Amino acid sequence: MVNLAYAQGAAGAPEAGSIMSFVVPMIFMVVIFYFLLIRPQQKKSKEHKALLDNLKKGDRIITSGGLIGTIINIDDQIVNVEIADKVRIEMGRPYIAGFAPKKSG
């Protein structure tokens, strides 16, 4: 019975191989998360900021809620948008999702 206990080794002492087999996959997972999640989100955020910085009066936009309209007036945080004839709304600048296609006709 005593020989069996010595053959199994020390119960609390981690081996160098077992630590590396844990650390290497964790590093690999962090790298994968960076390239699949974090980096694309940073790129998308940078593109949206550039879009908001380049807005000007007369641009046709689409909001994150799906409304399409033309910018009438623009301030630092508030944008006045005309969504139909004589129908104007105020909205926050960050809620602009992008440029809308030009009107046909």
C-alpha positions in Angstrom: 0.0 0.0 0.0 2.8 2.4 0.8 4.5 1.8 -2.6 1.3 2.8 -4.4 1.3 6.2 -2.6 4.9 7.0 -3.6 4.2 6.0 -7.2 1.5 8.7 -7.5 3.8 11.5 -6.6 3.1 14.5 -4.3 -0.5 15.5 -4.4 -0.1 19.3 -4.0 3.0 19.9 -6.2 2.1 21.1 -9.7 4.4 20.0 -12.5 5.9 22.5 -14.9 4.2 20.8 -17.9 0.7 21.1 -16.3 1.2 24.9 -15.8 2.3 25.4 -19.4 -0.6 23.3 -20.6 -2.9 25.8 -18.9 -1.2 29.1 -19.7 -0.6 28.5 -23.4 -4.3 27.8 -24.3 -5.4 30.9 -22.2 -3.0 33.1 -24.1 -4.3 31.6 -27.3 -7.9 32.4 -26.3 -7.0 36.0 -25.4 -5.4 36.5 -28.8 -8.5 35.0 -30.6 -10.9 37.3 -28.6 -8.8 40.3 -29.5 -8.8 39.6 -33.2 -12.4 38.4 -33.4 -14.2 40.8 -31.0 -12.2 43.7 -29.6 -10.3 44.9 -32.8 -13.4 44.9 -35.1 -15.4 46.8 -32.5 -12.6 49.4 -32.2 -12.6 49.8 -36.0 -16.3 50.2 -36.2 -16.3 52.8 -33.4 -13.6 54.8 -35.2 -15.6 54.7 -38.4 -18.7 55.9 -36.7 -16.8 58.8 -35.0 -15.4 59.8 -38.4 -19.0 59.7 -39.8 -20.3 62.0 -37.0 -17.4 64.4 -37.4 -18.1 64.8 -41.2 -21.8 65.5 -41.0 -23.0 68.8 -42.5 -26.2 70.6 -43.3 -28.1 69.1 -46.2 -26.8 65.5 -45.7 -29.4 62.8 -46.0 -29.0 60.4 -43.0 -30.6 57.3 -41.4 -31.0 57.1 -37.7 -30.4 54.0 -35.5 -34.2 53.9 -35.2 -34.6 53.7 -39.0 -35.9 57.2 -39.7 -34.5 58.8 -42.9 -34.2 62.6 -43.2 -32.2 65.6 -44.2 -30.1 67.6 -41.7 -31.4 71.1 -41.3 -29.2 72.3 -38.4 -26.3 70.6 -36.6 -24.8 71.4 -33.2 -22.2 69.7 -31.0 -24.8 67.2 -29.6 -28.1 68.0 -31.2 -29.2 67.5 -34.9 -32.4 68.9 -36.4 -33.6 66.6 -39.1 -36.5 67.1 -41.5 -38.1 63.7 -42.1 -41.0 64.9 -44.2 -42.3 68.2 -45.6 -42.4 70.6 -42.6 -41.9 67.7 -40.1 -38.7 68.4 -38.1 -37.3 66.5 -35.2 -34.4 67.0 -32.8 -32.2 64.0 -32.1 -28.9 63.3 -30.5 -25.9 63.2 -32.8 -24.7 59.8 -31.6 -28.0 58.2 -32.8 -27.1 58.8 -36.5 -26.3 55.4 -38.0 -25.1 56.5 -41.4 -25.8 58.2 -44.7 -29.1 57.4 -46.4 -29.3 56.8 -50.2 -30.2 59.8 -52.3 -33.8 60.4 -53.2 -34.8 59.1 -56.6 -36.8 61.5 -58.6 
